[in-house]
Amino acid sequence: MKAIKIITISVFALILTACAANNNSIYYWGSYSATAYKLKSEPTAETRAKHKAELQNIIAQADAKNKRIPPGIYAELAMLEAEDNNVSAALQYFEQEKQLFPESSKIIELMQSSLRKEVKQ
């Protein structure tokens, strides 16, 4: 009887663990959290490059994983490009963010306008 209880509890724990490990998100996040945290806690050129590469990886891998690109990924990549003075790439990424998430159009347009003003100065 004691063995049956142990087996039942073990099976139940295994099922709960398997369910908890299942990621049902419609978005593909890749290693976003890890690289974003690393960049925030240790802001170096290396951590910035790794985070930027991860953003590009998310964009490249999302379709292959049958997931969507998360909101803000293109916008964050645009901001990183703008910091590198790559204005044309930044504006393209902002446009892609607006296409994927039309509800963000107002804020993205403000960001684009701000970027264009900085370039003119």
LOGUPA-470740 format. One record per residue: residue in three letters; residue number from 1; x, y, z of N, C-alpha, C, O, CB in turn; chain. Coordinates in nm, 2 decimals. Glycine has a CB too. Layout:
residues N
<'ala', NUM, <X, Y, Z>, <X, Y, Z>, <X, Y, Z>, <X, Y, Z>, <X, Y, Z>, 'A'>
...
END
This chain:
residues 121
<'met', 1, <0.08, -0.12, 0.00>, <0.00, 0.00, 0.00>, <0.09, 0.13, 0.00>, <0.06, 0.22, -0.07>, <-0.09, 0.00, 0.12>, 'A'>
<'lys', 2, <0.19, 0.12, 0.08>, <0.28, 0.24, 0.09>, <0.35, 0.26, -0.05>, <0.37, 0.37, -0.09>, <0.39, 0.22, 0.20>, 'A'>
<'ala', 3, <0.39, 0.15, -0.11>, <0.45, 0.16, -0.24>, <0.36, 0.22, -0.35>, <0.41, 0.30, -0.43>, <0.50, 0.02, -0.29>, 'A'>
<'ile', 4, <0.23, 0.19, -0.34>, <0.14, 0.25, -0.44>, <0.12, 0.40, -0.41>, <0.11, 0.47, -0.51>, <0.00, 0.18, -0.42>, 'A'>
<'lys', 5, <0.12, 0.44, -0.29>, <0.12, 0.58, -0.26>, <0.24, 0.66, -0.31>, <0.23, 0.76, -0.37>, <0.10, 0.61, -0.11>, 'A'>
<'ile', 6, <0.35, 0.60, -0.29>, <0.48, 0.66, -0.34>, <0.48, 0.67, -0.50>, <0.51, 0.77, -0.55>, <0.60, 0.58, -0.30>, 'A'>
<'ile', 7, <0.44, 0.56, -0.56>, <0.43, 0.56, -0.71>, <0.33, 0.66, -0.76>, <0.35, 0.74, -0.85>, <0.39, 0.42, -0.76>, 'A'>
<'thr', 8, <0.21, 0.67, -0.69>, <0.11, 0.77, -0.73>, <0.16, 0.91, -0.72>, <0.14, 0.99, -0.80>, <-0.02, 0.74, -0.65>, 'A'>
<'ile', 9, <0.22, 0.94, -0.60>, <0.27, 1.07, -0.58>, <0.38, 1.10, -0.68>, <0.39, 1.22, -0.73>, <0.33, 1.09, -0.44>, 'A'>
<'ser', 10, <0.47, 1.01, -0.71>, <0.57, 1.03, -0.81>, <0.52, 1.06, -0.95>, <0.57, 1.15, -1.02>, <0.67, 0.91, -0.81>, 'A'>
<'val', 11, <0.42, 0.98, -0.99>, <0.36, 1.00, -1.12>, <0.29, 1.14, -1.13>, <0.30, 1.21, -1.22>, <0.25, 0.89, -1.15>, 'A'>
<'phe', 12, <0.22, 1.17, -1.02>, <0.15, 1.30, -1.01>, <0.25, 1.42, -1.02>, <0.23, 1.51, -1.09>, <0.07, 1.32, -0.88>, 'A'>
<'ala', 13, <0.36, 1.41, -0.95>, <0.47, 1.51, -0.95>, <0.53, 1.52, -1.09>, <0.56, 1.63, -1.14>, <0.58, 1.48, -0.85>, 'A'>
<'leu', 14, <0.55, 1.40, -1.16>, <0.60, 1.40, -1.29>, <0.51, 1.47, -1.39>, <0.55, 1.55, -1.48>, <0.63, 1.26, -1.34>, 'A'>
<'ile', 15, <0.38, 1.45, -1.38>, <0.28, 1.51, -1.47>, <0.28, 1.66, -1.44>, <0.28, 1.74, -1.54>, <0.14, 1.45, -1.44>, 'A'>
<'leu', 16, <0.29, 1.70, -1.32>, <0.29, 1.85, -1.29>, <0.41, 1.91, -1.35>, <0.41, 2.02, -1.40>, <0.28, 1.87, -1.14>, 'A'>
<'thr', 17, <0.52, 1.85, -1.34>, <0.65, 1.90, -1.39>, <0.64, 1.91, -1.54>, <0.69, 2.01, -1.60>, <0.77, 1.81, -1.35>, 'A'>
<'ala', 18, <0.59, 1.81, -1.61>, <0.58, 1.81, -1.75>, <0.49, 1.93, -1.80>, <0.51, 1.99, -1.90>, <0.53, 1.68, -1.80>, 'A'>
<'cys', 19, <0.38, 1.95, -1.72>, <0.28, 2.05, -1.76>, <0.35, 2.19, -1.74>, <0.33, 2.28, -1.82>, <0.16, 2.04, -1.68>, 'A'>
<'ala', 20, <0.42, 2.21, -1.63>, <0.49, 2.33, -1.60>, <0.59, 2.37, -1.71>, <0.62, 2.49, -1.73>, <0.55, 2.33, -1.46>, 'A'>
<'ala', 21, <0.66, 2.27, -1.76>, <0.76, 2.29, -1.86>, <0.71, 2.33, -2.00>, <0.78, 2.38, -2.08>, <0.85, 2.17, -1.87>, 'A'>
<'asn', 22, <0.58, 2.30, -2.02>, <0.52, 2.33, -2.15>, <0.50, 2.48, -2.17>, <0.43, 2.54, -2.09>, <0.39, 2.25, -2.17>, 'A'>
<'asn', 23, <0.56, 2.54, -2.27>, <0.54, 2.68, -2.30>, <0.44, 2.70, -2.40>, <0.46, 2.67, -2.52>, <0.68, 2.75, -2.34>, 'A'>
<'asn', 24, <0.32, 2.75, -2.37>, <0.21, 2.77, -2.46>, <0.20, 2.91, -2.52>, <0.10, 2.95, -2.57>, <0.08, 2.74, -2.39>, 'A'>
<'ser', 25, <0.31, 2.99, -2.50>, <0.31, 3.12, -2.56>, <0.30, 3.12, -2.71>, <0.35, 3.04, -2.78>, <0.44, 3.20, -2.51>, 'A'>
<'ile', 26, <0.22, 3.22, -2.76>, <0.21, 3.23, -2.91>, <0.34, 3.30, -2.96>, <0.36, 3.30, -3.09>, <0.08, 3.31, -2.94>, 'A'>
<'tyr', 27, <0.42, 3.36, -2.88>, <0.54, 3.43, -2.92>, <0.66, 3.35, -2.90>, <0.67, 3.27, -2.80>, <0.55, 3.56, -2.85>, 'A'>
<'tyr', 28, <0.76, 3.37, -2.98>, <0.89, 3.30, -2.96>, <0.99, 3.40, -2.90>, <1.02, 3.51, -2.96>, <0.95, 3.25, -3.10>, 'A'>
<'trp', 29, <1.03, 3.38, -2.78>, <1.11, 3.47, -2.70>, <1.26, 3.43, -2.70>, <1.34, 3.51, -2.67>, <1.06, 3.47, -2.56>, 'A'>
<'gly', 30, <1.29, 3.31, -2.75>, <1.43, 3.27, -2.75>, <1.50, 3.29, -2.61>, <1.44, 3.25, -2.51>, <1.51, 3.35, -2.85>, 'A'>
<'ser', 31, <1.61, 3.35, -2.61>, <1.69, 3.38, -2.48>, <1.67, 3.53, -2.45>, <1.77, 3.58, -2.39>, <1.83, 3.34, -2.49>, 'A'>
<'tyr', 32, <1.56, 3.59, -2.49>, <1.55, 3.73, -2.46>, <1.57, 3.77, -2.32>, <1.65, 3.86, -2.29>, <1.41, 3.78, -2.51>, 'A'>
<'ser', 33, <1.51, 3.70, -2.23>, <1.52, 3.74, -2.09>, <1.66, 3.74, -2.04>, <1.70, 3.83, -1.97>, <1.43, 3.65, -2.00>, 'A'>
<'ala', 34, <1.73, 3.63, -2.07>, <1.87, 3.62, -2.03>, <1.96, 3.73, -2.08>, <2.04, 3.79, -2.01>, <1.92, 3.48, -2.07>, 'A'>
<'thr', 35, <1.95, 3.76, -2.21>, <2.04, 3.86, -2.27>, <1.99, 4.00, -2.23>, <2.08, 4.09, -2.21>, <2.03, 3.85, -2.42>, 'A'>
<'ala', 36, <1.87, 4.02, -2.21>, <1.82, 4.16, -2.16>, <1.87, 4.18, -2.02>, <1.91, 4.29, -1.99>, <1.66, 4.17, -2.17>, 'A'>
<'tyr', 37, <1.86, 4.08, -1.94>, <1.90, 4.09, -1.80>, <2.05, 4.12, -1.79>, <2.10, 4.20, -1.72>, <1.87, 3.97, -1.72>, 'A'>
<'lys', 38, <2.12, 4.04, -1.87>, <2.27, 4.06, -1.88>, <2.31, 4.20, -1.92>, <2.40, 4.26, -1.86>, <2.33, 3.95, -1.97>, 'A'>
<'leu', 39, <2.24, 4.25, -2.02>, <2.27, 4.38, -2.07>, <2.24, 4.49, -1.97>, <2.31, 4.58, -1.95>, <2.19, 4.41, -2.20>, 'A'>
<'lys', 40, <2.13, 4.47, -1.90>, <2.09, 4.56, -1.79>, <2.18, 4.56, -1.67>, <2.22, 4.66, -1.62>, <1.94, 4.54, -1.75>, 'A'>
<'ser', 41, <2.22, 4.44, -1.63>, <2.31, 4.43, -1.52>, <2.46, 4.45, -1.55>, <2.53, 4.50, -1.46>, <2.30, 4.29, -1.46>, 'A'>
<'glu', 42, <2.50, 4.43, -1.67>, <2.64, 4.45, -1.71>, <2.64, 4.52, -1.85>, <2.66, 4.45, -1.95>, <2.72, 4.32, -1.71>, 'A'>
<'pro', 43, <2.62, 4.65, -1.86>, <2.61, 4.71, -1.99>, <2.74, 4.73, -2.05>, <2.81, 4.84, -2.03>, <2.54, 4.85, -1.97>, 'A'>
<'thr', 44, <2.79, 4.63, -2.13>, <2.91, 4.64, -2.20>, <2.89, 4.63, -2.35>, <2.77, 4.59, -2.39>, <3.02, 4.53, -2.15>, 'A'>
<'ala', 45, <2.99, 4.65, -2.43>, <2.97, 4.64, -2.57>, <2.94, 4.49, -2.61>, <2.86, 4.46, -2.70>, <3.10, 4.68, -2.65>, 'A'>
<'glu', 46, <3.00, 4.40, -2.53>, <2.98, 4.26, -2.56>, <2.84, 4.21, -2.52>, <2.77, 4.14, -2.60>, <3.08, 4.17, -2.47>, 'A'>
<'thr', 47, <2.78, 4.25, -2.41>, <2.65, 4.22, -2.37>, <2.55, 4.28, -2.46>, <2.44, 4.23, -2.49>, <2.62, 4.25, -2.23>, 'A'>
<'arg', 48, <2.58, 4.40, -2.51>, <2.49, 4.47, -2.60>, <2.49, 4.40, -2.74>, <2.38, 4.38, -2.80>, <2.54, 4.62, -2.63>, 'A'>
<'ala', 49, <2.60, 4.36, -2.78>, <2.61, 4.28, -2.91>, <2.54, 4.15, -2.90>, <2.47, 4.11, -2.99>, <2.76, 4.26, -2.95>, 'A'>
<'lys', 50, <2.55, 4.08, -2.79>, <2.48, 3.95, -2.77>, <2.33, 3.97, -2.76>, <2.26, 3.89, -2.82>, <2.53, 3.89, -2.64>, 'A'>
<'his', 51, <2.29, 4.08, -2.70>, <2.14, 4.11, -2.69>, <2.09, 4.14, -2.83>, <1.98, 4.10, -2.87>, <2.11, 4.22, -2.59>, 'A'>
<'lys', 52, <2.16, 4.22, -2.90>, <2.12, 4.26, -3.04>, <2.11, 4.14, -3.13>, <2.02, 4.12, -3.21>, <2.22, 4.36, -3.10>, 'A'>
<'ala', 53, <2.21, 4.05, -3.12>, <2.21, 3.92, -3.19>, <2.09, 3.84, -3.15>, <2.04, 3.77, -3.24>, <2.34, 3.85, -3.17>, 'A'>
<'glu', 54, <2.06, 3.83, -3.03>, <1.94, 3.76, -2.98>, <1.81, 3.81, -3.04>, <1.72, 3.74, -3.08>, <1.94, 3.75, -2.83>, 'A'>
<'leu', 55, <1.80, 3.94, -3.05>, <1.68, 4.00, -3.11>, <1.67, 3.96, -3.25>, <1.56, 3.93, -3.30>, <1.69, 4.16, -3.10>, 'A'>
<'gln', 56, <1.78, 3.96, -3.32>, <1.78, 3.92, -3.46>, <1.75, 3.77, -3.48>, <1.69, 3.73, -3.57>, <1.92, 3.95, -3.53>, 'A'>
<'asn', 57, <1.80, 3.69, -3.38>, <1.77, 3.55, -3.38>, <1.63, 3.52, -3.36>, <1.57, 3.43, -3.42>, <1.86, 3.48, -3.27>, 'A'>
<'ile', 58, <1.56, 3.60, -3.27>, <1.42, 3.58, -3.24>, <1.34, 3.60, -3.37>, <1.25, 3.53, -3.40>, <1.37, 3.68, -3.13>, 'A'>
<'ile', 59, <1.38, 3.71, -3.44>, <1.31, 3.74, -3.57>, <1.33, 3.63, -3.67>, <1.24, 3.59, -3.74>, <1.36, 3.88, -3.63>, 'A'>
<'ala', 60, <1.45, 3.58, -3.68>, <1.48, 3.47, -3.77>, <1.42, 3.34, -3.74>, <1.38, 3.27, -3.83>, <1.63, 3.46, -3.79>, 'A'>
<'gln', 61, <1.41, 3.31, -3.61>, <1.37, 3.18, -3.57>, <1.22, 3.16, -3.54>, <1.16, 3.05, -3.54>, <1.44, 3.14, -3.45>, 'A'>
<'ala', 62, <1.15, 3.27, -3.52>, <1.01, 3.27, -3.48>, <0.92, 3.19, -3.58>, <0.84, 3.10, -3.54>, <0.95, 3.41, -3.47>, 'A'>
<'asp', 63, <0.94, 3.21, -3.71>, <0.86, 3.14, -3.81>, <0.89, 2.99, -3.81>, <0.80, 2.91, -3.82>, <0.88, 3.20, -3.95>, 'A'>
<'ala', 64, <1.02, 2.96, -3.79>, <1.06, 2.82, -3.79>, <1.00, 2.75, -3.67>, <0.98, 2.62, -3.68>, <1.21, 2.81, -3.79>, 'A'>
<'lys', 65, <0.98, 2.82, -3.56>, <0.92, 2.76, -3.44>, <0.77, 2.76, -3.44>, <0.71, 2.73, -3.34>, <0.98, 2.83, -3.32>, 'A'>
<'asn', 66, <0.71, 2.81, -3.55>, <0.56, 2.83, -3.56>, <0.51, 2.92, -3.45>, <0.40, 2.90, -3.39>, <0.49, 2.69, -3.55>, 'A'>
<'lys', 67, <0.59, 3.03, -3.42>, <0.55, 3.13, -3.32>, <0.55, 3.26, -3.39>, <0.61, 3.28, -3.50>, <0.65, 3.12, -3.20>, 'A'>
<'arg', 68, <0.50, 3.36, -3.32>, <0.50, 3.50, -3.37>, <0.62, 3.58, -3.30>, <0.66, 3.54, -3.19>, <0.37, 3.57, -3.34>, 'A'>
<'ile', 69, <0.66, 3.68, -3.37>, <0.76, 3.77, -3.31>, <0.69, 3.85, -3.20>, <0.58, 3.91, -3.23>, <0.82, 3.86, -3.42>, 'A'>
<'pro', 70, <0.75, 3.86, -3.08>, <0.68, 3.93, -2.97>, <0.67, 4.08, -3.00>, <0.76, 4.14, -3.07>, <0.76, 3.90, -2.84>, 'A'>
<'pro', 71, <0.58, 4.14, -2.94>, <0.57, 4.29, -2.95>, <0.69, 4.36, -2.89>, <0.74, 4.32, -2.78>, <0.44, 4.34, -2.88>, 'A'>
<'gly', 72, <0.74, 4.46, -2.96>, <0.85, 4.54, -2.91>, <0.99, 4.49, -2.95>, <1.08, 4.56, -2.94>, <0.85, 4.53, -2.76>, 'A'>
<'ile', 73, <1.00, 4.37, -3.01>, <1.13, 4.32, -3.06>, <1.18, 4.41, -3.17>, <1.30, 4.45, -3.16>, <1.12, 4.18, -3.11>, 'A'>
<'tyr', 74, <1.10, 4.44, -3.27>, <1.15, 4.53, -3.37>, <1.18, 4.67, -3.32>, <1.28, 4.73, -3.36>, <1.05, 4.54, -3.49>, 'A'>
<'ala', 75, <1.10, 4.72, -3.23>, <1.12, 4.85, -3.18>, <1.25, 4.86, -3.10>, <1.32, 4.96, -3.11>, <1.00, 4.89, -3.09>, 'A'>
<'glu', 76, <1.28, 4.76, -3.02>, <1.40, 4.75, -2.94>, <1.52, 4.75, -3.03>, <1.62, 4.81, -3.01>, <1.40, 4.64, -2.84>, 'A'>
<'leu', 77, <1.51, 4.66, -3.14>, <1.62, 4.65, -3.23>, <1.64, 4.79, -3.30>, <1.75, 4.83, -3.33>, <1.59, 4.54, -3.34>, 'A'>
<'ala', 78, <1.53, 4.86, -3.33>, <1.54, 4.99, -3.40>, <1.61, 5.09, -3.31>, <1.69, 5.17, -3.35>, <1.40, 5.04, -3.43>, 'A'>
<'met', 79, <1.58, 5.08, -3.18>, <1.65, 5.17, -3.08>, <1.80, 5.14, -3.08>, <1.88, 5.23, -3.07>, <1.59, 5.16, -2.94>, 'A'>
<'leu', 80, <1.83, 5.02, -3.08>, <1.98, 4.98, -3.08>, <2.05, 5.03, -3.20>, <2.16, 5.08, -3.20>, <1.99, 4.83, -3.06>, 'A'>
<'glu', 81, <1.98, 5.02, -3.32>, <2.03, 5.06, -3.45>, <2.05, 5.22, -3.44>, <2.15, 5.27, -3.49>, <1.94, 5.02, -3.56>, 'A'>
<'ala', 82, <1.95, 5.28, -3.38>, <1.96, 5.43, -3.37>, <2.08, 5.47, -3.29>, <2.14, 5.57, -3.32>, <1.83, 5.49, -3.31>, 'A'>
<'glu', 83, <2.10, 5.40, -3.18>, <2.22, 5.43, -3.10>, <2.35, 5.41, -3.17>, <2.45, 5.48, -3.14>, <2.21, 5.34, -2.97>, 'A'>
<'asp', 84, <2.35, 5.32, -3.27>, <2.46, 5.30, -3.35>, <2.47, 5.39, -3.47>, <2.55, 5.38, -3.56>, <2.47, 5.15, -3.40>, 'A'>
<'asn', 85, <2.38, 5.49, -3.48>, <2.37, 5.59, -3.59>, <2.33, 5.53, -3.72>, <2.37, 5.58, -3.82>, <2.49, 5.67, -3.60>, 'A'>
<'asn', 86, <2.27, 5.41, -3.71>, <2.22, 5.34, -3.84>, <2.07, 5.38, -3.85>, <1.98, 5.30, -3.83>, <2.24, 5.19, -3.83>, 'A'>
<'val', 87, <2.05, 5.50, -3.89>, <1.91, 5.56, -3.89>, <1.82, 5.48, -3.99>, <1.70, 5.46, -3.96>, <1.91, 5.70, -3.93>, 'A'>
<'ser', 88, <1.87, 5.45, -4.11>, <1.78, 5.38, -4.21>, <1.73, 5.25, -4.16>, <1.62, 5.21, -4.18>, <1.86, 5.37, -4.34>, 'A'>
<'ala', 89, <1.82, 5.17, -4.10>, <1.78, 5.04, -4.04>, <1.69, 5.06, -3.93>, <1.59, 4.99, -3.91>, <1.91, 4.96, -3.99>, 'A'>
<'ala', 90, <1.71, 5.16, -3.84>, <1.62, 5.19, -3.73>, <1.48, 5.22, -3.78>, <1.38, 5.17, -3.73>, <1.67, 5.31, -3.65>, 'A'>
<'leu', 91, <1.47, 5.31, -3.88>, <1.34, 5.34, -3.94>, <1.27, 5.22, -4.00>, <1.15, 5.21, -3.99>, <1.35, 5.45, -4.04>, 'A'>
<'gln', 92, <1.35, 5.13, -4.06>, <1.29, 5.01, -4.12>, <1.23, 4.92, -4.01>, <1.12, 4.87, -4.02>, <1.39, 4.93, -4.20>, 'A'>
<'tyr', 93, <1.31, 4.91, -3.90>, <1.26, 4.82, -3.79>, <1.13, 4.88, -3.73>, <1.04, 4.81, -3.69>, <1.37, 4.80, -3.69>, 'A'>
<'phe', 94, <1.13, 5.01, -3.71>, <1.01, 5.08, -3.66>, <0.89, 5.05, -3.75>, <0.78, 5.03, -3.70>, <1.03, 5.23, -3.65>, 'A'>
<'glu', 95, <0.91, 5.06, -3.88>, <0.80, 5.03, -3.97>, <0.75, 4.88, -3.96>, <0.63, 4.86, -3.96>, <0.85, 5.05, -4.12>, 'A'>
<'gln', 96, <0.84, 4.79, -3.94>, <0.81, 4.65, -3.92>, <0.73, 4.63, -3.80>, <0.63, 4.55, -3.79>, <0.93, 4.56, -3.92>, 'A'>
<'glu', 97, <0.77, 4.70, -3.69>, <0.69, 4.70, -3.56>, <0.55, 4.75, -3.59>, <0.45, 4.69, -3.54>, <0.76, 4.78, -3.45>, 'A'>
<'lys', 98, <0.53, 4.86, -3.66>, <0.40, 4.91, -3.69>, <0.32, 4.82, -3.77>, <0.20, 4.80, -3.75>, <0.41, 5.05, -3.76>, 'A'>
<'gln', 99, <0.38, 4.75, -3.86>, <0.30, 4.65, -3.95>, <0.25, 4.53, -3.86>, <0.14, 4.49, -3.88>, <0.39, 4.60, -4.06>, 'A'>
<'leu', 100, <0.34, 4.48, -3.78>, <0.30, 4.37, -3.70>, <0.20, 4.40, -3.59>, <0.11, 4.33, -3.55>, <0.43, 4.30, -3.63>, 'A'>
<'phe', 101, <0.22, 4.52, -3.53>, <0.14, 4.57, -3.42>, <0.08, 4.71, -3.44>, <0.14, 4.80, -3.39>, <0.22, 4.56, -3.29>, 'A'>
<'pro', 102, <-0.02, 4.72, -3.52>, <-0.08, 4.85, -3.56>, <-0.12, 4.93, -3.44>, <-0.12, 5.05, -3.44>, <-0.20, 4.83, -3.65>, 'A'>
<'glu', 103, <-0.15, 4.86, -3.33>, <-0.19, 4.94, -3.21>, <-0.08, 5.02, -3.15>, <-0.10, 5.10, -3.07>, <-0.25, 4.84, -3.10>, 'A'>
<'ser', 104, <0.04, 4.99, -3.19>, <0.16, 5.06, -3.14>, <0.20, 5.18, -3.23>, <0.30, 5.25, -3.21>, <0.28, 4.97, -3.13>, 'A'>
<'ser', 105, <0.12, 5.20, -3.34>, <0.15, 5.31, -3.44>, <0.18, 5.44, -3.38>, <0.28, 5.51, -3.41>, <0.04, 5.32, -3.54>, 'A'>
<'lys', 106, <0.10, 5.49, -3.28>, <0.12, 5.62, -3.23>, <0.25, 5.64, -3.16>, <0.32, 5.73, -3.18>, <0.01, 5.65, -3.13>, 'A'>
<'ile', 107, <0.29, 5.54, -3.07>, <0.41, 5.55, -3.00>, <0.53, 5.53, -3.10>, <0.63, 5.60, -3.08>, <0.42, 5.45, -2.89>, 'A'>
<'ile', 108, <0.52, 5.44, -3.19>, <0.63, 5.42, -3.29>, <0.65, 5.55, -3.38>, <0.76, 5.59, -3.40>, <0.59, 5.30, -3.38>, 'A'>
<'glu', 109, <0.54, 5.61, -3.42>, <0.55, 5.74, -3.50>, <0.62, 5.85, -3.42>, <0.69, 5.92, -3.47>, <0.41, 5.78, -3.54>, 'A'>
<'leu', 110, <0.59, 5.85, -3.29>, <0.66, 5.95, -3.20>, <0.81, 5.92, -3.19>, <0.89, 6.01, -3.20>, <0.60, 5.95, -3.06>, 'A'>
<'met', 111, <0.84, 5.79, -3.18>, <0.98, 5.75, -3.18>, <1.05, 5.78, -3.31>, <1.17, 5.83, -3.31>, <1.00, 5.60, -3.15>, 'A'>
<'gln', 112, <0.98, 5.76, -3.42>, <1.04, 5.79, -3.56>, <1.06, 5.94, -3.57>, <1.16, 5.98, -3.62>, <0.95, 5.74, -3.67>, 'A'>
<'ser', 113, <0.96, 6.02, -3.53>, <0.97, 6.16, -3.54>, <1.09, 6.21, -3.46>, <1.16, 6.30, -3.50>, <0.84, 6.23, -3.49>, 'A'>
<'ser', 114, <1.10, 6.16, -3.34>, <1.21, 6.20, -3.25>, <1.35, 6.16, -3.31>, <1.44, 6.24, -3.31>, <1.20, 6.13, -3.11>, 'A'>
<'leu', 115, <1.36, 6.05, -3.37>, <1.48, 6.00, -3.44>, <1.51, 6.10, -3.55>, <1.63, 6.13, -3.57>, <1.47, 5.86, -3.48>, 'A'>
<'arg', 116, <1.41, 6.13, -3.63>, <1.44, 6.22, -3.75>, <1.48, 6.36, -3.70>, <1.57, 6.42, -3.77>, <1.31, 6.23, -3.83>, 'A'>
<'lys', 117, <1.43, 6.41, -3.59>, <1.47, 6.54, -3.54>, <1.61, 6.53, -3.50>, <1.69, 6.63, -3.52>, <1.38, 6.58, -3.42>, 'A'>
<'glu', 118, <1.65, 6.43, -3.43>, <1.79, 6.41, -3.38>, <1.89, 6.41, -3.50>, <2.00, 6.47, -3.49>, <1.81, 6.29, -3.30>, 'A'>
<'val', 119, <1.85, 6.35, -3.61>, <1.93, 6.34, -3.73>, <1.95, 6.48, -3.79>, <2.06, 6.51, -3.84>, <1.88, 6.24, -3.83>, 'A'>
<'lys', 120, <1.85, 6.56, -3.79>, <1.85, 6.69, -3.86>, <1.94, 6.78, -3.78>, <2.00, 6.88, -3.84>, <1.71, 6.75, -3.87>, 'A'>
<'gln', 121, <1.96, 6.76, -3.65>, <2.03, 6.86, -3.57>, <2.18, 6.84, -3.58>, <2.26, 6.91, -3.52>, <2.00, 6.84, -3.42>, 'A'>
END
